[in-house]
């Protein structure tokens, strides 16, 4: 039995129908990927296999999150894991742009987005790589405080509060709306529906 292959197949969804991205429907994690240049119109429509180091990192975070979800459920905690909210970024019913936001845990008055970083968080400051997703979550759930939940070993969840930024939110909206136009253009040029 090749354990690494089994792990890779699980994370890369081998044998499953590929999840097809939809023009006009973007994820909160896309905001940070756009900023870093990882997400392009070309990559929006393609799926590249995740390498083994990435597979292991993803599975570590998934394992921590699955365990915490079991704990919350068994202890009767009032929480909704993966609660979805959709933000309409424009007012055009013929060409809607939607932002799909699913924080890891939504409680009655706050939410937590969990991460298991493989590089240290310095001075309890939220790394820039997480700020864009957290900003989207703050806008999708405006009545709740937003926390980054940092897993560590041995099992611990350390919370750092995220303070929303109007400037960051405006940048996110602007970049997603521009990306939407770029994706439409790329799709038209390459006959992608």
VMD Tcl script that draws the C-alpha trace (Angstrom):
set ca {
  {0.00 0.00 0.00}
  {1.35 3.41 -0.99}
  {0.19 5.72 1.81}
  {1.52 8.87 0.14}
  {-0.44 8.06 -3.02}
  {-3.64 7.52 -1.02}
  {-3.16 10.85 0.77}
  {-2.42 12.64 -2.50}
  {-5.43 11.10 -4.24}
  {-7.68 12.18 -1.36}
  {-6.52 15.82 -1.36}
  {-6.44 16.04 -5.15}
  {-9.93 14.45 -5.43}
  {-8.68 11.72 -7.76}
  {-11.57 9.69 -9.14}
  {-14.12 12.43 -8.44}
  {-15.85 14.69 -10.91}
  {-13.75 17.87 -10.97}
  {-15.36 20.89 -9.35}
  {-15.93 23.37 -12.15}
  {-15.41 27.04 -11.42}
  {-18.22 29.38 -12.43}
  {-17.68 32.78 -13.98}
  {-19.16 35.34 -11.60}
  {-18.84 33.15 -8.51}
  {-15.65 33.66 -6.52}
  {-14.44 32.41 -3.15}
  {-13.16 34.40 -0.19}
  {-9.80 32.64 -0.56}
  {-9.62 34.01 -4.12}
  {-9.15 37.54 -2.75}
  {-5.75 36.72 -1.27}
  {-4.75 34.55 -4.23}
  {-5.46 37.48 -6.58}
  {-3.36 39.79 -4.47}
  {-0.43 37.36 -4.51}
  {-0.79 36.72 -8.25}
  {-1.53 33.02 -7.82}
  {-4.98 33.27 -9.32}
  {-5.13 34.27 -12.97}
  {-7.87 33.91 -15.59}
  {-5.91 30.93 -16.97}
  {-5.57 29.19 -13.60}
  {-9.21 29.92 -12.72}
  {-10.31 27.26 -15.20}
  {-7.57 24.70 -14.55}
  {-6.72 22.43 -11.66}
  {-3.13 21.49 -10.99}
  {-2.34 18.61 -8.65}
  {-1.10 19.61 -5.22}
  {2.41 18.35 -4.51}
  {3.11 16.08 -1.54}
  {4.38 18.82 0.80}
  {1.16 20.77 0.17}
  {-0.92 17.61 0.61}
  {0.62 17.06 4.04}
  {0.05 20.68 5.08}
  {-3.58 20.58 3.97}
  {-4.23 17.29 5.76}
  {-2.68 18.62 8.97}
  {-5.10 21.57 8.98}
  {-8.05 19.33 8.05}
  {-7.21 16.92 10.89}
  {-7.07 19.71 13.47}
  {-10.31 21.21 12.20}
  {-12.12 17.85 12.11}
  {-11.05 17.15 15.69}
  {-12.21 20.57 16.91}
  {-15.56 20.13 15.14}
  {-16.05 16.78 16.92}
  {-15.19 18.40 20.25}
  {-17.64 21.27 19.72}
  {-20.38 18.84 18.69}
  {-19.83 16.47 21.61}
  {-19.72 19.36 24.10}
  {-22.95 20.87 22.70}
  {-21.31 24.17 21.65}
  {-23.63 26.53 19.75}
  {-21.61 26.76 16.52}
  {-22.23 26.28 12.82}
  {-19.20 24.90 10.97}
  {-18.72 26.10 7.38}
  {-21.73 28.46 7.42}
  {-22.04 29.92 3.94}
  {-22.93 33.50 3.08}
  {-22.86 35.11 -0.35}
  {-22.06 38.77 -0.98}
  {-23.35 40.38 -4.16}
  {-20.52 42.60 -5.44}
  {-22.53 44.32 -8.16}
  {-26.13 45.20 -9.01}
  {-26.23 43.68 -12.50}
  {-28.72 40.78 -12.68}
  {-27.47 39.94 -16.20}
  {-23.85 39.65 -15.08}
  {-23.79 39.03 -11.32}
  {-20.55 38.89 -9.37}
  {-20.86 36.90 -6.16}
  {-18.38 36.30 -3.37}
  {-18.89 33.00 -1.51}
  {-17.72 33.12 2.10}
  {-17.56 30.06 4.41}
  {-15.77 30.63 7.73}
  {-14.70 27.52 9.58}
  {-16.84 28.24 12.67}
  {-19.69 30.70 13.13}
  {-20.86 31.29 16.70}
  {-23.78 33.51 17.81}
  {-21.59 36.63 18.19}
  {-18.22 35.85 16.56}
  {-16.58 33.62 13.99}
  {-13.26 31.82 13.67}
  {-11.22 31.07 10.56}
  {-8.69 28.40 11.54}
  {-5.19 27.92 10.18}
  {-2.25 25.70 11.03}
  {0.65 27.84 9.83}
  {3.94 26.13 9.10}
  {5.81 29.39 9.64}
  {5.60 31.21 12.99}
  {3.22 34.07 13.63}
  {5.25 36.94 15.04}
  {4.02 39.24 17.81}
  {0.46 37.89 17.62}
  {0.01 39.83 14.37}
  {-2.20 38.34 11.67}
  {-0.08 37.57 8.60}
  {-1.02 39.47 5.45}
  {-1.72 36.17 3.68}
  {-4.79 35.69 5.89}
  {-6.11 39.26 6.03}
  {-8.00 39.19 2.74}
  {-10.02 36.09 3.57}
  {-10.74 37.45 7.05}
  {-11.88 40.76 5.54}
  {-14.35 38.90 3.32}
  {-15.65 37.02 6.35}
  {-16.06 40.26 8.30}
  {-18.14 41.71 5.43}
  {-20.24 38.57 5.00}
  {-21.03 38.44 8.73}
  {-21.02 42.14 9.74}
  {-22.69 41.54 13.11}
  {-19.88 39.25 14.34}
  {-16.34 39.74 15.59}
  {-13.80 37.90 13.45}
  {-10.89 35.86 14.78}
  {-8.02 34.01 13.22}
  {-7.74 30.72 15.08}
  {-4.15 29.46 15.03}
  {-3.68 25.76 15.75}
  {-0.47 24.64 17.38}
  {1.07 21.47 18.81}
  {0.27 20.13 21.35}
  {-3.37 20.77 20.47}
  {-4.22 24.40 21.11}
  {-6.27 27.08 19.36}
  {-4.93 30.59 19.88}
  {-7.28 33.42 18.81}
  {-6.19 36.71 17.26}
  {-8.91 39.27 16.57}
  {-9.12 40.70 13.06}
  {-10.03 44.38 12.71}
  {-11.85 45.07 9.42}
  {-10.40 47.62 7.02}
  {-12.58 49.68 4.69}
  {-9.57 50.26 2.43}
  {-8.80 46.53 2.19}
  {-12.46 45.78 1.46}
  {-12.55 48.37 -1.33}
  {-9.37 46.86 -2.80}
  {-10.90 43.38 -2.65}
  {-14.08 44.49 -4.41}
  {-12.13 46.39 -7.06}
  {-9.76 43.49 -7.77}
  {-12.57 40.90 -7.90}
  {-14.67 43.02 -10.25}
  {-11.65 43.54 -12.53}
  {-10.79 39.85 -12.33}
  {-14.36 39.02 -13.33}
  {-13.94 41.09 -16.49}
  {-10.59 39.41 -17.21}
  {-12.09 35.94 -16.70}
  {-14.97 36.71 -19.06}
  {-12.55 37.94 -21.71}
  {-10.30 34.89 -21.34}
  {-13.30 32.54 -21.48}
  {-14.60 34.21 -24.66}
  {-11.17 34.00 -26.33}
  {-10.85 30.29 -25.45}
  {-14.49 29.23 -25.98}
  {-15.02 28.36 -22.32}
  {-18.55 28.46 -20.97}
}
mol new
graphics top color blue
foreach p $ca { graphics top sphere $p radius 0.5 }
foreach p [lrange $ca 0 end-1] q [lrange $ca 1 end] { graphics top cylinder $p $q radius 0.2 }
display resetview
